[in-house]
C-alpha cells in the first residue's frame, strides 16, 4: 500500500472516531439537561414572602467583526496573468463594488436581507475569484451572514466595514 493510501485511511479513521466522540458527548449533554429539567419540574415550589425582583434588561451585544489582512491578487498571477493585467482586474472589482454599494445601502435601509444577500453575492464571486484577504474575506462572511441573519445592526456594521475595506483596496491599488 502506498503512503498516500495509508495516510488517507488514517484520516478517515480519525475523523470517524472524532464523530463518534462528538455524538457521545452531545447525547450525554442532552441527557444531563433533560435530567436537570425533570428535577426542576418535580421540585415542590417554595413559598417566600419576598417580592420577586424583575429581571434586568440587558441589551444584546452585536459581535465584533474581525480585522482582515490586506487583499492579495496572487491568484491572478498564479493563473498566468501579468502584473498589469492583475491590477486591471482589481480596478474592475473596485468599480463593481462602487456600483453595488448604493444598491446594498438601499436594501439595508429597507431591511431587505434577500436583496442584500443577492447584491453581495455577485461582488463576493468576483472578489474571491481574483484574490484573498481584505474585501474578499469580508464579502464571504457578509454574504454568508445575510443568508440567515436578521440583525440589521450587524448587517449595517458589515456594510460599514465593506466601505472601509473598499477604501483600503483603493489605497493599496492606487495607480
C-alpha positions as CSV (number, residue, x, y, z in Angstrom):
1,X,0.0,0.0,0.0
2,X,1.3,3.4,-0.8
3,X,1.9,6.1,1.9
4,X,-0.8,8.2,0.5
5,X,-3.4,5.5,0.8
6,X,-2.3,4.7,4.4
7,X,-2.5,8.4,5.3
8,X,-5.9,8.7,3.8
9,X,-7.2,5.7,5.7
10,X,-5.8,7.1,9.0
11,X,-7.5,10.4,8.3
12,X,-10.8,8.6,7.7
13,X,-10.4,6.5,10.9
14,X,-9.6,9.6,13.0
15,X,-12.5,11.6,11.6
16,X,-14.8,8.7,12.3
17,X,-13.5,8.4,15.9
18,X,-14.0,12.2,16.3
19,X,-17.6,12.0,15.1
20,X,-18.4,9.1,17.4
21,X,-16.9,11.1,20.3
22,X,-18.8,14.2,19.3
23,X,-22.1,12.3,19.1
24,X,-21.5,10.6,22.5
25,X,-20.7,14.0,24.2
26,X,-23.8,15.6,22.6
27,X,-26.0,12.7,23.8
28,X,-24.5,13.0,27.3
29,X,-25.1,16.7,27.4
30,X,-28.7,16.4,26.2
31,X,-29.3,13.6,28.8
32,X,-27.9,15.8,31.6
33,X,-30.0,18.8,30.5
34,X,-33.1,16.6,30.4
35,X,-32.5,15.2,33.9
36,X,-32.0,18.7,35.2
37,X,-35.2,20.0,33.6
38,X,-37.1,16.9,35.0
39,X,-35.7,17.6,38.5
40,X,-36.7,21.2,38.3
41,X,-40.3,20.4,37.3
42,X,-40.8,17.8,40.0
43,X,-39.5,20.0,42.9
44,X,-42.0,21.5,45.3
45,X,-42.5,25.2,44.9
46,X,-41.0,27.2,47.7
47,X,-43.1,29.9,49.3
48,X,-41.4,33.2,50.0
49,X,-42.6,36.4,51.4
50,X,-40.1,38.5,49.4
51,X,-41.3,40.4,46.3
52,X,-39.5,39.0,43.2
53,X,-37.2,41.4,41.6
54,X,-37.8,41.9,37.9
55,X,-35.0,40.5,35.6
56,X,-32.6,43.1,34.5
57,X,-32.8,44.1,30.8
58,X,-29.5,43.7,29.1
59,X,-29.1,45.0,25.6
60,X,-27.8,42.2,23.3
61,X,-24.3,43.0,22.0
62,X,-23.5,42.8,18.4
63,X,-20.4,40.7,17.7
64,X,-17.3,42.5,16.7
65,X,-16.1,41.9,13.2
66,X,-12.6,40.7,12.8
67,X,-9.7,42.5,11.1
68,X,-9.0,41.4,7.6
69,X,-5.5,41.0,6.2
70,X,-4.7,43.1,3.1
71,X,-6.2,41.9,-0.2
72,X,-3.8,39.8,-2.3
73,X,-4.3,39.2,-6.0
74,X,-1.7,36.3,-6.1
75,X,-4.4,34.0,-7.6
76,X,-4.4,36.0,-10.8
77,X,-0.6,35.8,-11.0
78,X,-0.7,32.1,-10.4
79,X,-3.2,31.8,-13.3
80,X,-0.5,33.3,-15.6
81,X,-1.6,36.9,-15.8
82,X,0.9,39.6,-15.9
83,X,1.0,42.1,-13.0
84,X,-0.6,44.9,-15.2
85,X,-3.5,42.5,-16.1
86,X,-3.9,41.5,-12.5
87,X,-4.0,45.2,-11.5
88,X,-6.7,45.8,-14.1
89,X,-8.9,43.0,-12.7
90,X,-8.6,44.6,-9.3
91,X,-9.5,48.0,-10.6
92,X,-12.6,46.4,-12.3
93,X,-13.5,44.9,-8.9
94,X,-13.3,48.3,-7.2
95,X,-15.6,49.7,-9.9
96,X,-18.1,46.9,-9.4
97,X,-18.2,47.4,-5.7
98,X,-18.7,51.1,-6.1
99,X,-21.7,50.3,-8.4
100,X,-23.2,47.9,-5.9
101,X,-22.7,49.9,-2.7
102,X,-25.7,52.3,-3.2
103,X,-27.9,49.4,-4.0
104,X,-26.8,47.5,-0.9
105,X,-27.4,50.6,1.1
106,X,-30.9,51.0,-0.2
107,X,-31.6,47.3,0.7
108,X,-30.1,47.9,4.1
109,X,-32.5,50.9,4.7
110,X,-35.4,48.7,3.7
111,X,-34.1,45.8,5.9
112,X,-34.2,43.6,2.8
113,X,-31.8,40.8,3.6
114,X,-32.7,38.9,0.5
115,X,-31.7,41.8,-1.8
116,X,-28.5,42.5,0.3
117,X,-27.6,38.8,0.0
118,X,-28.1,38.8,-3.8
119,X,-26.1,42.0,-4.2
120,X,-23.1,41.0,-2.0
121,X,-23.1,37.5,-3.7
122,X,-22.2,39.0,-7.1
123,X,-19.3,41.0,-5.8
124,X,-18.2,38.2,-3.5
125,X,-17.8,36.0,-6.5
126,X,-15.7,38.5,-8.3
127,X,-13.5,39.2,-5.3
128,X,-12.9,35.6,-4.4
129,X,-12.0,34.7,-8.0
130,X,-9.2,37.2,-8.1
131,X,-7.8,37.3,-4.6
132,X,-7.9,36.7,-0.9
133,X,-7.8,38.8,2.2
134,X,-9.4,42.2,2.8
135,X,-12.6,42.8,0.9
136,X,-12.7,39.2,-0.4
137,X,-12.7,37.7,3.1
138,X,-15.2,40.3,4.3
139,X,-17.6,39.6,1.4
140,X,-17.6,35.9,2.1
141,X,-18.5,36.5,5.7
142,X,-21.0,39.3,5.0
143,X,-22.8,37.3,2.3
144,X,-22.9,34.1,4.4
145,X,-24.4,36.1,7.3
146,X,-27.1,37.7,5.1
147,X,-28.4,34.2,4.1
148,X,-29.7,33.5,7.6
149,X,-29.1,36.7,9.6
150,X,-31.8,39.1,10.8
151,X,-29.9,41.6,12.9
152,X,-30.0,44.9,10.9
153,X,-27.4,46.5,13.2
154,X,-24.9,43.7,12.3
155,X,-25.7,44.0,8.6
156,X,-25.0,47.7,8.9
157,X,-21.7,47.0,10.6
158,X,-20.7,44.7,7.8
159,X,-21.7,47.4,5.3
160,X,-19.6,50.0,7.1
161,X,-16.7,47.5,7.1
162,X,-17.2,46.9,3.4
163,X,-16.9,50.6,2.8
164,X,-13.7,50.7,4.9
165,X,-12.2,47.7,3.1
166,X,-13.0,49.3,-0.3
167,X,-11.1,52.4,0.8
168,X,-8.2,50.1,1.9
169,X,-8.3,48.3,-1.5
170,X,-8.3,51.6,-3.4
171,X,-5.3,52.9,-1.4
172,X,-3.5,49.6,-1.9
173,X,-4.1,49.7,-5.7
174,X,-3.8,53.4,-6.4
175,X,-2.3,53.8,-9.9
